[in-house]
Amino acid sequence: MCVCTVNNYIIIISAVEGGTPSLNEEIKEEELQRFCGRIFKLLHIKDISGDTVDSLQRLNLIVSATKYARELPSDLVMKLQTVLRSSCPEQLQVLSSSIIRESFPPSVHSLCSDLSHDSRTFSYVASVVLSQAGNKEDVMPLCHHLLKSLESQLSDGQISRHALPILSKMITVYPEILTDDQVNLVSRKLVDWLRYASMQQGASMSSGGFFSGPRTRQPAPLTEVDGVVMGNFFTVLCVGQSYTEDQWMNMYTFSMIKSWLLTYDTDGTTNTESDDRSEVDSSVMSMVSATSSSSRLLPPKERLREKAFEYCQCLIEQSDRKALKKTDTELQKACIVESVSIMDIICGEDTSYVYRAFPCIKALYGRLNRDLTYARALLPIAQFYLNHSETAAVDSEAVFCQLFSHCPVEQFNEPMLAFEFVQFCLLNASVLQDRVANYRQSFPNLLKFLAWNSSGLIAEFVELLPSLIAPDTAIELLHTILDLPCLAAALDLQQRSACYHGEKLAACLDAFRQPFYRGLFLYMLRPEAGTGDTIDGLKMLHEILADMAESPRVVRCAQVVPVLLHVYFNTVTQKADEKMMNQLLLVLLERNSLLYNIKTFNVEVQKVFSAHLQALCRLHPPLIVDQSREILEFASSPANIYSKEDFYTHVVWVIGEHLSVSYDPRCRVELITSFFEILEAVLFEITQVRQSASPPSFSPRLITVLMTTLAKLATRSQDLIPRVSLCLSKMWTFARSAPVMVCYSEEDTEEIITRAHERINLLKLPNVAQFVLAPSAGGDGPRWHRDTNASLPQGMRAVSGLLHRHSSFLPT
C-alpha cells in the first residue's frame, strides 16, 4: 500500500475493506473519524485478529504521511495508551507507540502518570514521551523513573539495559535535566558496568539429548576475537555464545560513554592540580593514576574518566589481535574509532592523560598507517594529534602528510571515508590552515572525493572551498575546478583500466594506457598542487576523453562546477591583490574556450565567467588597461561571438564601462582608438547586408551592446564621433534586411533602430553624450539619482528635450 499527501488530504493507494477509503480516494476528516471508530471497536475484542493489526497499520500510514500531527478521537488515543502499557503482543505495542507519536493532542502527561517496570513496555512509552515532550518538565517523571531503575537491584535486571539508550537520548535533548548528584549517581553506575562486568559467559540452555530434558550448561570463559581465553576484564571485543546482564550493560555503557562525557565532563572538573600534574614526568603520572586505590578516591566523574580511559586502552590492545571472523574485524575497526575519540575527549578535559595516551596512539598509528583497510581509523588519530601534539611536544607532520597524500589517492571511491574525511576538514579548517603546511597544497587530492561522489558532497565542499584558497595556489585551484569533470573521467578510467574490456570506452582506455598521454593523466591525478601545468595539452585531453562526456559520473560532476565557481570567485575577490586580479582575468579569457565538451557545461560556466568578469572589473577597473593586449585579441575575433556570445557581450560591456581616464590615467586617446577600431570592425563585419547572407546567429543584445560601447568610447575621444555616427546610421538598413527580418522579431528590430537613433542624437551634443553615456565613477551613489538638485536628474531632463527635437535623423 502507498500513501501520499495532496492538499492536506491522504490518498491511500489500495482498497480497504469495511468502511475505509477505496483506491485513490481522499481521506477527509469525517472519513478518518469513522475509520478511527472502527479501530476503537476492534481493539475491544478480546482476541486480536489480523484485521485489527491491518487497520492499525493503515492508520499508522495515514498519520505518518501528513506534515502535521493529526487529531484522533480521544477515546481511541486512550485505548491505544492502554494497549501500549498492557502485556499484549509486541506488534500491537509498536503500532500503538508509532500512532500516538504522530497524533494530537500529546499523550505525555497521561503516559507518565503510571510508568511500567516492564522493560519492553517502558521503552515504547519512553519513545512516545521523548517525541512529544515540549520542555524539560514533561520529561522529568520519565527521568526520575529511569534513575530509580538504575539504582534498583531487580531480579531480572533488564530494565537498566533498556534505560541506558533512553537516558542517552534524553540527555542529548535536555542536558540540563540531571542535577549534579544525579550525574554522580549515573557516573558511578557507568564505572561499575564498564569495569567490573563478569568474566564468564552467560548461562545457556542445552537440550540434554533425546532422552533427557533441557539442562543448563556450566558457564564457559569468554574468548578474544582470535580465540584465546579472555584476560584482564570484559570489553565489547570479548566473544561468547551468550552474555550476562552486566556484560550487556557493559556494551551499552561503552556505546553511550562518548555522548555522556561530551555532555557532563566539560564543566571544568579538572582543577589547577591537574594542570600542575601535567608537568610531572609521564611515567610517574601513569603509575600514580593507574593504581586502584587512588582511582577509588577520585570523584565520580573523574573516576569514570579514568575507567573509560583504561577501557579504551584495552580495546586498542585487543584490536591488534587477528580476528577469526570478518564481522569481528569490522568490529575492531569501529572500536578503534570510538576508543580514540573517547581518549581525545578525556585528554581535552584533563591534560595529564595526554602523556599516558600518546604512547598508545603512536603505536596504533604505526600499526595502521600503511593498511588501507583502516583508513577511516586514521581520522580520529589525526584529530588526536591535531588537538594534543603541541601539549606533548610531538611532531605531527608525518601523520598529516600520510593522511592528505595517500588516503584520497587510494580510497577516493569509498563514500563513507569521503564523507568523514571532508567532515574532518570542515571541523578543523581554521586549525588546518594555520598548522598543517600541506593542507591547502593537497586540494587536488581532496577534490578527488568530490569528483567521484559529487552529488553527495557538494554541500560540504561549498563550505570547505574557501579554506583551500591561498594566494600561491588560488589560480591552480581555479584551473582544477574547471577541470573537475576531466578528473572524474580520469578516475573512472583508472578504476576501469584493470578489468574493463568493453568497446564503448576502448579508445579512452587505450589512451590512458599509452605512455604518450601519461603526462596528461598524471597531472590530472596529481596528489598535490604545484607539480606541473597542462594548459597546452587541455585540448588534446578533451579529445581523448570525448567518449566519457556522457558518463553519468562526469555529467553529475560537471553540474557542481558552476556552484563551486561562484563560491571561489566570491571568496577570492575579497582577498585578491592587483596581481591576482590580473591573473584571474587572464584565466577567464583563456579558459572560456578550453572547457570539456559536455552538454550545457560550457554555457553554464561562461555564465559564471560573465557575472564575475563584471565584478572583477568593478573592483579593479585598471584591469582593462593592464590586460589591454589580451582583451583586444579576444574582442577582435568574431569567431568568439558564435561560440561564446554571452561572455563576449560582457567583455564588450566592461570595455565601454571601464576604459576611461577617470578610472586609470594610462587610458590615453591611442588606447581608446585601438579598442574603438577593433569593435567597429567587428560590428561592421557582423552587420554587413549581402544577398547571400544567412540569418544572424547572434542575439540583438550583442548589437545594442556594441553600439553603446562604441558611443561611449567616442565620447571619450570626440574625433571618433563622426565614425560611430556613420556606423550607427547603417543599423536601419541592417535591421530591415530580409535575413534579419526572418531571424529577429519586430520588437527586436525596432529595439536596434531605436537604440541607434538615440545614440546618434546624443552624439550631436558631445558634452551631453559624455555626461549620459559615461558618468563619473560616483554615478552609482543614491544621491546622484534621488536628489533633484544633483546634476543627473537635471541633465536627464535637458537631454530628453534635446532628443525629442532631433528625432528625425534616421530614414523611415
Solvent accessible surface area in square Angstrom, and as a share of the most:
residue,aa,sasa,rsa
1,M,99,0.44
2,C,75,0.45
3,V,28,0.16
4,C,55,0.33
5,T,58,0.34
6,V,59,0.34
7,N,126,0.65
8,N,119,0.61
9,Y,76,0.29
10,I,0,0.00
11,I,27,0.14
12,I,1,0.01
13,I,66,0.33
14,S,26,0.17
15,A,71,0.55
16,V,17,0.10
17,E,119,0.54
18,G,50,0.48
19,G,68,0.65
20,T,15,0.09
21,P,5,0.03
22,S,52,0.33
23,L,110,0.55
24,N,91,0.47
25,E,63,0.28
26,E,66,0.29
27,I,2,0.01
28,K,89,0.38
29,E,86,0.39
30,E,97,0.43
31,E,35,0.16
32,L,0,0.00
33,Q,64,0.28
34,R,146,0.53
35,F,4,0.01
36,C,1,0.00
37,G,31,0.30
38,R,58,0.21
39,I,0,0.00
40,F,56,0.23
41,K,149,0.63
42,L,24,0.12
43,L,9,0.05
44,H,105,0.47
45,I,91,0.46
46,K,190,0.80
47,D,113,0.58
48,I,64,0.33
49,S,52,0.34
50,G,57,0.55
51,D,62,0.32
52,T,1,0.01
53,V,25,0.14
54,D,47,0.24
55,S,2,0.02
56,L,0,0.00
57,Q,74,0.33
58,R,30,0.11
59,L,0,0.00
60,N,30,0.16
61,L,68,0.34
62,I,0,0.00
63,V,1,0.00
64,S,56,0.36
65,A,34,0.26
66,T,20,0.12
67,K,166,0.70
68,Y,152,0.58
69,A,57,0.44
70,R,30,0.11
71,E,105,0.47
72,L,4,0.02
73,P,33,0.21
74,S,82,0.53
75,D,71,0.37
76,L,0,0.00
77,V,9,0.05
78,M,103,0.46
79,K,42,0.18
80,L,0,0.00
81,Q,4,0.02
82,T,73,0.43
83,V,15,0.09
84,L,0,0.00
85,R,73,0.27
86,S,42,0.27
87,S,115,0.74
88,C,23,0.14
89,P,85,0.54
90,E,79,0.35
91,Q,93,0.41
92,L,4,0.02
93,Q,0,0.00
94,V,68,0.39
95,L,16,0.08
96,S,0,0.00
97,S,1,0.01
98,S,19,0.12
99,I,0,0.00
100,I,1,0.00
101,R,86,0.31
102,E,66,0.30
103,S,5,0.03
104,F,101,0.42
105,P,61,0.39
106,P,78,0.49
107,S,4,0.02
108,V,5,0.03
109,H,142,0.63
110,S,41,0.26
111,L,0,0.00
112,C,16,0.10
113,S,89,0.57
114,D,101,0.53
115,L,23,0.11
116,S,28,0.18
117,H,126,0.56
118,D,75,0.39
119,S,16,0.11
120,R,80,0.29
121,T,5,0.03
122,F,0,0.00
123,S,27,0.17
124,Y,42,0.16
125,V,1,0.00
126,A,0,0.00
127,S,39,0.25
128,V,0,0.00
129,V,0,0.00
130,L,26,0.13
131,S,64,0.41
132,Q,29,0.13
133,A,16,0.13
134,G,65,0.63
135,N,73,0.37
136,K,56,0.24
137,E,111,0.50
138,D,21,0.11
139,V,0,0.00
140,M,50,0.22
141,P,56,0.35
142,L,0,0.00
143,C,0,0.00
144,H,81,0.36
145,H,23,0.10
146,L,0,0.00
147,L,9,0.05
148,K,139,0.59
149,S,7,0.04
150,L,2,0.01
151,E,95,0.42
152,S,43,0.27
153,Q,155,0.69
154,L,76,0.38
155,S,126,0.81
156,D,84,0.44
157,G,23,0.22
158,Q,73,0.32
159,I,3,0.02
160,S,12,0.08
161,R,48,0.17
162,H,62,0.28
163,A,0,0.00
164,L,2,0.01
165,P,61,0.39
166,I,16,0.08
167,L,0,0.00
168,S,22,0.14
169,K,106,0.45
170,M,0,0.00
171,I,1,0.01
172,T,94,0.54
173,V,73,0.42
174,Y,27,0.10
175,P,57,0.36
176,E,104,0.46
177,I,6,0.03
178,L,13,0.07
179,T,78,0.46
180,D,112,0.58
181,D,112,0.58
182,Q,35,0.16
183,V,6,0.04
184,N,38,0.20
185,L,32,0.16
186,V,0,0.00
187,S,0,0.00
188,R,117,0.43
189,K,33,0.14
190,L,0,0.00
191,V,1,0.00
192,D,66,0.34
193,W,30,0.11
194,L,1,0.01
195,R,62,0.23
196,Y,95,0.36
197,A,8,0.06
198,S,41,0.27
199,M,74,0.33
200,Q,81,0.36
201,Q,26,0.12
202,G,8,0.08
203,A,70,0.55
204,S,39,0.25
205,M,131,0.59
206,S,17,0.11
207,S,86,0.55
208,G,13,0.13
209,G,48,0.46
210,F,185,0.77
211,F,191,0.80
212,S,58,0.38
213,G,47,0.45
214,P,100,0.63
215,R,140,0.51
216,T,75,0.44
217,R,145,0.53
218,Q,156,0.69
219,P,71,0.45
220,A,44,0.34
221,P,65,0.41
222,L,0,0.00
223,T,37,0.22
224,E,9,0.04
225,V,4,0.02
226,D,39,0.20
227,G,40,0.38
228,V,80,0.46
229,V,91,0.52
230,M,16,0.07
231,G,36,0.35
232,N,119,0.61
233,F,17,0.07
234,F,1,0.01
235,T,0,0.00
236,V,24,0.14
237,L,1,0.01
238,C,4,0.02
239,V,46,0.26
240,G,16,0.16
241,Q,164,0.73
242,S,31,0.20
243,Y,56,0.21
244,T,39,0.22
245,E,55,0.25
246,D,45,0.24
247,Q,0,0.00
248,W,83,0.29
249,M,5,0.02
250,N,0,0.00
251,M,41,0.18
252,Y,65,0.25
253,T,0,0.00
254,F,16,0.07
255,S,81,0.53
256,M,7,0.03
257,I,1,0.01
258,K,67,0.28
259,S,37,0.24
260,W,3,0.01
261,L,2,0.01
262,L,92,0.46
263,T,40,0.23
264,Y,23,0.09
265,D,3,0.02
266,T,75,0.44
267,D,92,0.48
268,G,55,0.53
269,T,39,0.22
270,T,31,0.18
271,N,84,0.43
272,T,99,0.58
273,E,107,0.48
274,S,4,0.03
275,D,83,0.43
276,D,95,0.49
277,R,83,0.30
278,S,13,0.09
279,E,147,0.66
280,V,63,0.36
281,D,85,0.44
282,S,43,0.28
283,S,66,0.43
284,V,66,0.38
285,M,10,0.04
286,S,42,0.27
287,M,127,0.57
288,V,83,0.48
289,S,23,0.15
290,A,53,0.41
291,T,64,0.37
292,S,66,0.42
293,S,80,0.52
294,S,35,0.23
295,S,1,0.01
296,R,141,0.51
297,L,155,0.77
298,L,59,0.29
299,P,72,0.45
300,P,27,0.17
301,K,33,0.14
302,E,31,0.14
303,R,27,0.10
304,L,1,0.01
305,R,2,0.01
306,E,1,0.01
307,K,12,0.05
308,A,1,0.01
309,F,0,0.00
310,E,30,0.13
311,Y,1,0.00
312,C,1,0.01
313,Q,45,0.20
314,C,12,0.07
315,L,1,0.00
316,I,7,0.03
317,E,115,0.52
318,Q,8,0.04
319,S,3,0.02
320,D,88,0.46
321,R,86,0.32
322,K,170,0.72
323,A,14,0.10
324,L,131,0.65
325,K,128,0.54
326,K,163,0.69
327,T,101,0.58
328,D,21,0.11
329,T,39,0.23
330,E,82,0.37
331,L,71,0.35
332,Q,3,0.02
333,K,40,0.17
334,A,57,0.44
335,C,5,0.03
336,I,1,0.01
337,V,49,0.28
338,E,44,0.20
339,S,0,0.00
340,V,0,0.00
341,S,21,0.13
342,I,0,0.00
343,M,0,0.00
344,D,18,0.09
345,I,24,0.12
346,I,0,0.00
347,C,0,0.00
348,G,50,0.49
349,E,39,0.18
350,D,6,0.03
351,T,48,0.28
352,S,6,0.04
353,Y,14,0.05
354,V,0,0.00
355,Y,59,0.23
356,R,23,0.08
357,A,0,0.00
358,F,8,0.03
359,P,84,0.53
360,C,23,0.14
361,I,0,0.00
362,K,95,0.40
363,A,70,0.54
364,L,2,0.01
365,Y,24,0.09
366,G,52,0.50
367,R,81,0.30
368,L,3,0.01
369,N,26,0.14
370,R,183,0.67
371,D,54,0.28
372,L,69,0.34
373,T,88,0.51
374,Y,27,0.10
375,A,3,0.03
376,R,110,0.40
377,A,2,0.01
378,L,8,0.04
379,L,11,0.05
380,P,16,0.10
381,I,0,0.00
382,A,0,0.00
383,Q,29,0.13
384,F,0,0.00
385,Y,8,0.03
386,L,3,0.02
387,N,71,0.36
388,H,11,0.05
389,S,3,0.02
390,E,125,0.56
391,T,59,0.34
392,A,21,0.17
393,A,95,0.74
394,V,29,0.17
395,D,115,0.59
396,S,20,0.13
397,E,124,0.56
398,A,69,0.53
399,V,8,0.05
400,F,4,0.02
401,C,60,0.36
402,Q,18,0.08
403,L,2,0.01
404,F,0,0.00
405,S,28,0.18
406,H,80,0.36
407,C,2,0.01
408,P,0,0.00
409,V,45,0.26
410,E,89,0.40
411,Q,30,0.13
412,F,3,0.01
413,N,51,0.26
414,E,78,0.35
415,P,89,0.56
416,M,103,0.46
417,L,3,0.01
418,A,0,0.00
419,F,83,0.35
420,E,49,0.22
421,F,0,0.00
422,V,0,0.00
423,Q,67,0.30
424,F,13,0.05
425,C,0,0.00
426,L,36,0.18
427,L,138,0.69
428,N,10,0.05
429,A,18,0.14
430,S,73,0.47
431,V,53,0.30
432,L,0,0.00
433,Q,60,0.27
434,D,123,0.64
435,R,98,0.36
436,V,11,0.07
437,A,98,0.76
438,N,32,0.16
439,Y,0,0.00
440,R,62,0.23
441,Q,56,0.25
442,S,4,0.03
443,F,0,0.00
444,P,3,0.02
445,N,0,0.00
446,L,1,0.00
447,L,0,0.00
448,K,5,0.02
449,F,0,0.00
450,L,0,0.00
451,A,0,0.00
452,W,35,0.12
453,N,27,0.14
454,S,4,0.02
455,S,80,0.52
456,G,55,0.53
457,L,6,0.03
458,I,42,0.21
459,A,71,0.55
460,E,29,0.13
461,F,0,0.00
462,V,50,0.29
463,E,123,0.55
464,L,1,0.00
465,L,1,0.00
466,P,44,0.27
467,S,10,0.07
468,L,0,0.00
469,I,2,0.01
470,A,7,0.06
471,P,103,0.65
472,D,110,0.57
473,T,7,0.04
474,A,0,0.00
475,I,35,0.18
476,E,31,0.14
477,L,0,0.00
478,L,0,0.00
479,H,38,0.17
480,T,9,0.05
481,I,0,0.00
482,L,1,0.01
483,D,7,0.04
484,L,0,0.00
485,P,0,0.00
486,C,1,0.00
487,L,4,0.02
488,A,0,0.00
489,A,0,0.00
490,A,0,0.00
491,L,2,0.01
492,D,7,0.04
493,L,0,0.00
494,Q,62,0.28
495,Q,70,0.31
496,R,72,0.26
497,S,29,0.19
498,A,95,0.74
499,C,93,0.56
500,Y,57,0.22
501,H,164,0.73
502,G,30,0.28
503,E,161,0.72
504,K,152,0.65
505,L,11,0.05
506,A,40,0.31
507,A,64,0.50
508,C,0,0.00
509,L,4,0.02
510,D,71,0.37
511,A,8,0.06
512,F,34,0.14
513,R,118,0.43
514,Q,81,0.36
515,P,116,0.73
516,F,153,0.64
517,Y,46,0.17
518,R,139,0.51
519,G,49,0.47
520,L,23,0.11
521,F,6,0.02
522,L,97,0.48
523,Y,25,0.10
524,M,9,0.04
525,L,29,0.15
526,R,12,0.04
527,P,59,0.37
528,E,73,0.33
529,A,7,0.06
530,G,66,0.63
531,T,73,0.42
532,G,46,0.44
533,D,112,0.58
534,T,16,0.09
535,I,35,0.18
536,D,141,0.73
537,G,13,0.13
538,L,2,0.01
539,K,133,0.56
540,M,77,0.34
541,L,1,0.00
542,H,22,0.10
543,E,113,0.51
544,I,23,0.12
545,L,0,0.00
546,A,60,0.46
547,D,69,0.36
548,M,0,0.00
549,A,14,0.10
550,E,148,0.66
551,S,18,0.11
552,P,95,0.60
553,R,57,0.21
554,V,0,0.00
555,V,48,0.28
556,R,93,0.34
557,C,0,0.00
558,A,6,0.05
559,Q,121,0.54
560,V,12,0.07
561,V,0,0.00
562,P,19,0.12
563,V,68,0.39
564,L,0,0.00
565,L,0,0.00
566,H,74,0.33
567,V,25,0.14
568,Y,0,0.00
569,F,0,0.00
570,N,81,0.41
571,T,18,0.11
572,V,0,0.00
573,T,24,0.14
574,Q,155,0.69
575,K,110,0.47
576,A,19,0.15
577,D,89,0.46
578,E,97,0.43
579,K,144,0.61
580,M,15,0.07
581,M,12,0.05
582,N,20,0.10
583,Q,68,0.30
584,L,0,0.00
585,L,1,0.01
586,L,64,0.32
587,V,6,0.04
588,L,0,0.00
589,L,19,0.10
590,E,78,0.35
591,R,1,0.00
592,N,2,0.01
593,S,74,0.48
594,L,36,0.18
595,L,10,0.05
596,Y,3,0.01
597,N,120,0.62
598,I,8,0.04
599,K,181,0.77
600,T,84,0.49
601,F,6,0.02
602,N,45,0.23
603,V,86,0.50
604,E,69,0.31
605,V,0,0.00
606,Q,15,0.06
607,K,108,0.46
608,V,4,0.02
609,F,0,0.00
610,S,2,0.01
611,A,49,0.38
612,H,16,0.07
613,L,3,0.01
614,Q,41,0.18
615,A,26,0.20
616,L,0,0.00
617,C,0,0.00
618,R,146,0.53
619,L,105,0.52
620,H,35,0.15
621,P,21,0.13
622,P,29,0.18
623,L,0,0.00
624,I,1,0.00
625,V,19,0.11
626,D,45,0.23
627,Q,20,0.09
628,S,20,0.13
629,R,185,0.68
630,E,49,0.22
631,I,3,0.01
632,L,34,0.17
633,E,125,0.56
634,F,17,0.07
635,A,0,0.00
636,S,45,0.29
637,S,36,0.23
638,P,27,0.17
639,A,66,0.51
640,N,23,0.12
641,I,1,0.01
642,Y,124,0.47
643,S,75,0.49
644,K,12,0.05
645,E,41,0.18
646,D,47,0.25
647,F,0,0.00
648,Y,0,0.00
649,T,2,0.01
650,H,23,0.10
651,V,3,0.01
652,V,0,0.00
653,W,88,0.31
654,V,2,0.01
655,I,0,0.00
656,G,0,0.00
657,E,57,0.26
658,H,12,0.05
659,L,0,0.00
660,S,12,0.08
661,V,99,0.57
662,S,69,0.45
663,Y,62,0.23
664,D,6,0.03
665,P,109,0.68
666,R,116,0.42
667,C,5,0.03
668,R,164,0.60
669,V,86,0.49
670,E,124,0.56
671,L,34,0.17
672,I,6,0.03
673,T,31,0.18
674,S,43,0.28
675,F,1,0.00
676,F,0,0.00
677,E,76,0.34
678,I,50,0.25
679,L,1,0.00
680,E,33,0.15
681,A,59,0.46
682,V,3,0.02
683,L,0,0.00
684,F,104,0.44
685,E,88,0.39
686,I,15,0.08
687,T,13,0.08
688,Q,61,0.27
689,V,74,0.43
690,R,124,0.45
691,Q,188,0.83
692,S,106,0.68
693,A,29,0.23
694,S,89,0.57
695,P,66,0.42
696,P,17,0.10
697,S,87,0.56
698,F,11,0.05
699,S,39,0.25
700,P,24,0.15
701,R,114,0.42
702,L,0,0.00
703,I,0,0.00
704,T,11,0.06
705,V,22,0.13
706,L,0,0.00
707,M,0,0.00
708,T,24,0.14
709,T,3,0.02
710,L,0,0.00
711,A,0,0.00
712,K,20,0.09
713,L,0,0.00
714,A,0,0.00
715,T,2,0.01
716,R,39,0.14
717,S,9,0.06
718,Q,79,0.35
719,D,126,0.65
720,L,9,0.04
721,I,19,0.10
722,P,90,0.57
723,R,93,0.34
724,V,0,0.00
725,S,23,0.15
726,L,112,0.56
727,C,15,0.09
728,L,0,0.00
729,S,34,0.22
730,K,98,0.41
731,M,2,0.01
732,W,73,0.25
733,T,77,0.45
734,F,7,0.03
735,A,0,0.00
736,R,79,0.29
737,S,13,0.08
738,A,73,0.57
739,P,26,0.16
740,V,4,0.02
741,M,77,0.34
742,V,118,0.68
743,C,61,0.36
744,Y,17,0.07
745,S,54,0.35
746,E,90,0.41
747,E,127,0.57
748,D,47,0.24
749,T,0,0.00
750,E,69,0.31
751,E,71,0.32
752,I,0,0.00
753,I,20,0.10
754,T,60,0.35
755,R,80,0.29
756,A,0,0.00
757,H,43,0.19
758,E,67,0.30
759,R,25,0.09
760,I,3,0.01
761,N,9,0.05
762,L,13,0.07
763,L,4,0.02
764,K,88,0.37
765,L,60,0.30
766,P,43,0.27
767,N,116,0.59
768,V,38,0.22
769,A,0,0.00
770,Q,74,0.33
771,F,56,0.23
772,V,37,0.21
773,L,18,0.09
774,A,20,0.16
775,P,63,0.40
776,S,66,0.42
777,A,56,0.44
778,G,50,0.49
779,G,9,0.09
780,D,122,0.63
781,G,23,0.22
782,P,85,0.53
783,R,155,0.56
784,W,54,0.19
785,H,107,0.48
786,R,195,0.71
787,D,41,0.21
788,T,88,0.51
789,N,120,0.62
790,A,6,0.04
791,S,51,0.33
792,L,25,0.13
793,P,22,0.14
794,Q,94,0.42
795,G,14,0.14
796,M,86,0.38
797,R,143,0.52
798,A,60,0.46
799,V,6,0.04
800,S,50,0.32
801,G,27,0.26
802,L,38,0.19
803,L,42,0.21
804,H,144,0.64
805,R,167,0.61
806,H,69,0.31
807,S,60,0.39
808,S,101,0.65
809,F,93,0.39
810,L,14,0.07
811,P,78,0.49
812,T,163,0.95
